[in-house]
Every structure is written in C-alpha cells, then in structure tokens.
Amino acid sequence: MKQLFVTPFLPQKNAPQAGHRLAFDYLAKLCAESEVDVLIISRVPVDEKDIEFRANVGRVYIKYVSRFDMLASFIANPLKFSPRLFTRYKKSIGEFIGELVERNRYDEVRLEFSQCFVYARALRRRFGNAIKLVMSVHDVQIQVVLRIRSVEGRLFARQTFEIEQQLLKLADKVLVLSNKDAQLIQGLYPGVGELQVVPIVLPAFVKEVRRSKDTVKKGNLLFWGAMQRRENEEALINFVQSTFLPLRRRGLALKLFVVGSDPSDRVKRLNSDDICVTGFVDNPSKYFEAADLGVVPLLSGAGVKLKTLEMLAAQVPVVSTPLGAEGVDHDGTLLKICEIEEFAGVIERIYLGDAPNVAASVACPA
C-alpha cells in the first residue's frame, strides 16, 4: 500500500509538543506497514537535519503557508470560514496534493491534525471514492473553540461546528485518541463513518523515571507542558495567582517547577526563589522523580491531556481540573479531580497529610 502522510507540523521523536511526538510515533508505525511519502505544510522553516524520519519514508515534500494565506479563504466566503480549520490551507497546495496523488498513485491519504482536513474537499471532488481518506483527530475543534474566551469563540463557533462536521464526514476512517473523543464525535456529528481509537504511545523518558522516597522532595509541584500553548500559559498564571501564592503566604514550603518549551516573557518573569521556569529540557526525568505532586489546572482546551497521562504513568500523584483529566482512564489512586477553586484546599491537605506519593522505586509502566 502507498500512503501520503500530510501534517501541519514536523513530527519528531522528542518534540516539545506532545502531539508532534505522537505524529512521529504514528508515522513510524505506518512506515513499518507500507510505503509512505510525507508532506509537511508548515508556517516555520523546516531544516533538513531535523527530519528524523527521512530514512524510513520515501519522498518528503515541504510547503509553506503564512497567517495571511487565510485571508483568501475568509474573503472568498466569510460565512463558511473557521480560522482554526484554515490555518494551513492554500489553494495551490490543494492542487499540489491532487497532483501528487495522481502522479504517485497513492492508495490512501492520511491527514494528521485538524488543520489539514480541509484538503479532503478537493481530494473527494477530484478522485471520489478512488482514494481512501483517513483523518487523525488530536482535538475536536468545536470543543476547543467553545472553551476559549476570545473573538474566535464568539464569531466562528457556528462555522467551526458546521465545517468540522462536513470534513469529518468525508473521511473513510476517523482516528481519535480516546473513547471520550469517539463518543463526542458520534454525539455531535451523526453520520461520521468508521471511528477508531488509537493507542497513545508515551515518550521514552517516562519509562526511565525512577521515583523513591530518596528522590521525591516534599512540597515540589510540577507543571508540565508546552508553554507556547495558550491554554497552558493561562492555566499556569491563574494557578500561581489563585492557588500557589496564597498557599506560600500561609506558610507552606512549596516550590513550583514549570517545565516545558517556549515560555513567554510573562511566564519567565515568574522565576523566583519559589518558582523555577526551566524552558525546554531534553530529558525531564529528574523533575518527575523529584515532584511531590503534579498539577493540571487547565480551564480551556480539548482532547486527551497527554501531560496528565505522562505524569500518572511515571507514578506522580496529580491534582487536575475535570478538563485536565478528560479522556484519562484512572482508578483514583494517583489522580484527584476537582474544580480550580478547590485546588488550594486539596494541595494543602496532601501537603500536611501522609498521602502516598511513591508507588515503588521501579520503572513506570509502559
């Protein structure tokens, strides 16, 4: 089987963003099963040396878009436009994809991430059912839009709902990361074809984490995630102001470690004796080993939260908002779910009590 893998981001084994790591793992699996070419539709320059999967695929194509390219789609039909679903769209790229399929005779085109789904329209018009389309959903976009406090949420919710539904119905198969997202799509968009929940592969470092009573530091809190994502920054700032600083003023000897790529200047200014902002680190194992507690105070976003899965897999106890625990299967042993208003009380009780925080000094489960 010949496949074209279309992605808006560069898949990398140790990418700062969890979704990009997942895309790398899924691409590696596809390469083991069939012949795969890759098209990267990027907003930022892609350096050849950063294409780690080069030896495992056939051809690699790179096309670039800018934020201004969305204007053409908006001007053409503002009532049928969703910023979130058109960030990688350019008519000429759609024509290029069609030419690739024609020339290389692909059996299947896999559109990874919702930003690429709009290209399904031209493929269906040109090839009908002669080409198989697979869409890999990392986040249900209407859920993201409805949860953010922005102009996008106020002006484009209806369009996002309608367009996402139309696009998903064009797919022969829709891949999702959790049963929660599968049920959400079935409920929102009746008529979508085959839905498949794909396993989430956790990063290699998680398997290397060794937690013991000697490594865990009482009062160490871990906030883990890609900091260029708006929902992570908003959650962190709110957590610091509403929970962390009040607890410190009450005398709790807490220290917060913010571990993740591309923190903004606003986040960097939080650096102090009590808050450590690390930026990107190649191997965050030591922060997982030292954490007394992980915090996931998310108030927006969608999809299964890989940060929560990764901390739990490393046997780090986690306090999370309901949104931060979406799609996460758990037995309640390590995960405490509560509203953000309850975080301070929950963290204080855990800090003052003898809540277990180390399962064993062994490698975490795969």
N, C-alpha and C positions, 0 to 999 in steps of 0.2 A: 504493500500500500504506500502511496505517495501522499504526503501531507504538507500543507503550508501552515506554519505557526505564525500568527500575526499578533504582535504585542506592542503596547504603547510605552513599555519600559524595558530596560535592559535586564534580562534575567541573570542573576549572579548567585553563586553558592553562598556567599557571606554578605549579601547586600544589606545595607542598613534597614531597609524596609522589608517587613515580613512577607508581604505579597510578592515582592520581586524574588525572594528566596523560594517561595512556593512555586513560582513560574519556572524557576531553574530546575527544581526537582521534577515537575511535571514534564518539562521538555526533555530531561534526561530519560525519563521513563518512555516517552514516545519514541525517542531515538533508538532505544533498545528493541522496539517492536516494529518499526517501519522506517522508511526513508523520509527524512524531514528537511525542508527548507524553512528559513526564518526570515520574516520581515519585521523590522523594528521601526515603528513610527514614533519619532522622538521629538521633544521640544529642546533638548540639550544635546551638545556634541557627544557622539559615541566614539571612543577611542578603540581602535582595533585591538590593542593589548588587553582591553577589559572584556573582550568577548570570550569568556572562558569556555563556552560550549563549541567553539569553532571546529575543533577536530571531530566532533561527534555528529555534525549535521552536514548537509550538502552545501547549498548556497546560502549566504547571508546577505540580505538586502537591507539598506537603511534609507529611510525617507524622513524628511524633517518638516515640521509644522511650527507655526508660531501662534500666539494668542490672537493675532489679528486675522488669522485664517477663518476663525469662527464668524467673523463679521459677514462674510459672503453668505453663509447659511442663514444667519439671522435676517439679513436684508431680503433674501430670496423668499422667506416665509416666516415672519416673526411669530406667528401663531402655532407653528409646528417646529419650534426650536427649543432645545434644552441645553444650556451651557455644559452641563455635566456629561451629556452624551455626544457632544460635538467637539470636545477638546482636541481630538486627533483627526478630525475629518477635513479632507481636502479633495475636491472633485478629481483632480489629476491623479491622486493616489488611488482613488477608487478605480479609475481607468487602468492604472498600472497593475493593480491586483488582478483585474479581469484579464489583462494580457498575460500575466504570469500563469494563471490557471489555464488559459488557452494554450500557451506555449509548452508548459511543463506537464500538462495533463494530470493535475492533482486529483486524487480521489476524494480528498477531504480538506476543508479549510477550518482551522481552529482559531477562533477569535478569543484571545485571552484578555480579560478585563472588559468592563462595560464600555470603555472609551472606544473600543474597536467595533462594537456591534453594529453601528450604523452602516458599515461597509457591506453588511449582509443584504441590504436592499438591492444594490447594483448587481451583486452576485446572483441573486434569485431572478432578477429581470433578465440577465444575460444567459444564465445556464439552467434555469428552472430547477428541476429535481435531479439533474445530471450530476450535481455536486452536492456532497454531504457537508452540512454546516454544523459545527459544534461551538457552543458559546460557554465560556468558563466565567461564572459569576463569582466575583470576590465580595461584592457588596450589592445588595438590592438598592438601586439608586433612589427610588422614590422614598424609601425609608430614610436614606441619608438626607435628602432634601427637606423632608418634613421635620427633621430633628435639628436642623441648623437655624440659628437666628440670623438671617441675612436676607438681602434683597432677592437672592435666588429662591429661597423658600417661599417668599411672598408672591413672586411674579411667575415662577416657572414650575410650580408643583403640578398643575394640571397637565402641562405639556410633557413633563418628565414621566408622569404616570402613563399617558397615552402612548408616547413613543417607546418607552421601555416595554410595554405590553406588546406593541406591534412587532418590535425587533425580536423579542424572545419567541414569538410565535413563528418566526421564520426559521428557527433552528430545528434541526433533526434531533439534536440532543442538547440539553442544558445541564451543565455541571455546576454543583454548588458545594460549599464547604461544610454544611451542617444540615441536620434534619430540620432545624428551625427555619433555615432559609428555603428549604424544599417546601415546607408547609406554607410559608409565607407566599411564595410564588404561586403555589396551587390555589391559595385563597384569593390572592389579588388578581391573578391573571388566568382565569379558567380558559382552557384551550391550548395552553403551552404543552408541547409534546413530551417526549421522554425526559424525565428528570433523574439525575444520578448524583448521589452524594459521594464525593471522592475523599479518600483519606488524606489527612493533613500530616505532612512529614515535618517533624520538629528539627530544628537546626542541630548540627553535630555537637556543639558545645554543651547543650543541655544534658547529653549523655555522660559528659565528663564531670559534671558538678558533683562534688563530694561535700555533703553537709554533716557536721558533727557538732557536739557541744563545744568543741575547741574552736571551730570556725565561726559560729554564729555570735554576733555581737549584739547584746541586749540594747534595744532602742533603735537599731538600724532599720530604716524604712527604705524600700526600693520602689522607685517609679521607673518603669522600663517601657521604652517605646520610641519610635521615630519622632523626633521633636519638630520636624518640619510639617507634620500633620496638624492642622488647626485644632482638631478635637483634642489632641494630646496636650497642646500648649494651654488651651482654655481650661482643661481639666486640672492641669498642674497648678496654674495660677490660682484657680478657685480653691484647690485643696490647701495650698500654702496659706492663703488668707483666712479660710473658714475653719480649718482644722489644725494644721501643723503649728502655726504661730500661737494660737490660743493654748494649745497643749504645752508648748515650750514655756509660755508665760505662767502656766500652772505648775511649772517645776519639773515636768517630765524630761528626762535626759534623752531626747530623741535626736537622731541625725538623719536627714533625708538625702538619699543618693538619687540624682536624676541622671539616668544612663540611657543615652540614645543619640542618634545622629542629628546634626544640623540644628542645635538650639539657637533660637533667635537672640538678639541683644537683650530683649526683655527677659528671657529666661536666664541668660548669662548673668544678668545683674542680680539674680537671686543668690549667687555664690556668696557664702559666708562661712562662719565657723560651724553653723548648724546645717547648711545646705551645700552639697557638693554637686556641681553640674559638670559631668565628665565629657560630654560630646560623644562622638563615635569611638567605640573601643573594639578592637579586633576580637577579643575573647572576654566577654563579661562574666565568666565563671566566678571570679573572686567576689563580685558583688552579689551574686546569687548565693554563694557559700556563706557570706557574712550577714545576709539580710535576716533580721528578726521577723519581718513582715513585709509582704508586697502590697502595694496599694494601687487600685484601678478605679479612680474616681470619675470615670467618663460620664459625660452628660449629653453627648451627641455622637453621631457615627452609626454605623450599621455593620452587619456581618459578624461572624465568629471572631472573638478577640484573641488573636494568637499570643499576645503578651500574657494573658491570663493562663492559657494552656501551657505556655513555656514555664512560667513560674510554678504552677502546680506540678508539672512533670518533674521539675527539679526539687520537689518537696518543700517549696517555700509556701508557708501559710499566706493566704491572700484575703484582703478585705476589698470588696468590689461593690459598685453600684449594680443594680439589676441590668443596666445596659452593658456594663463591662463584663458581665457573666453570660451574655446571650450566646446560645449555641454551645455552651461548655457543659459537658456531662461530668457530674461530680457526685460524690457520696456525702458531702457535707463535712468531711473530716478536716480538710485544709481550707475550704472556701467559705467565707462568711459574706453573705449578700445583704446589703442594707442601703437605704437612701443616704445621700450625701450628708444630710442633716444629722444622721446617726453616727457618722464616721468617728467623730471625736470621742464619743462615749464608748464605742466598741474598741477603738485603739487603746484608750486609757484602761479599760478593763483587762485587755490582753496584756498590756504592759505591766500592770500591777498584780496580775494573777500568775498562775503557773500553767498557762495554756501551752500544750505541747507544740514545739516548733521544729523538731528534728525527728524525722521518722526513723532514720538509721544512717550510719556512716557507710553508705553504699551508693553505687551509681544509681541515678534515677532511672525509672522505666523508660523504654523507648516510646 
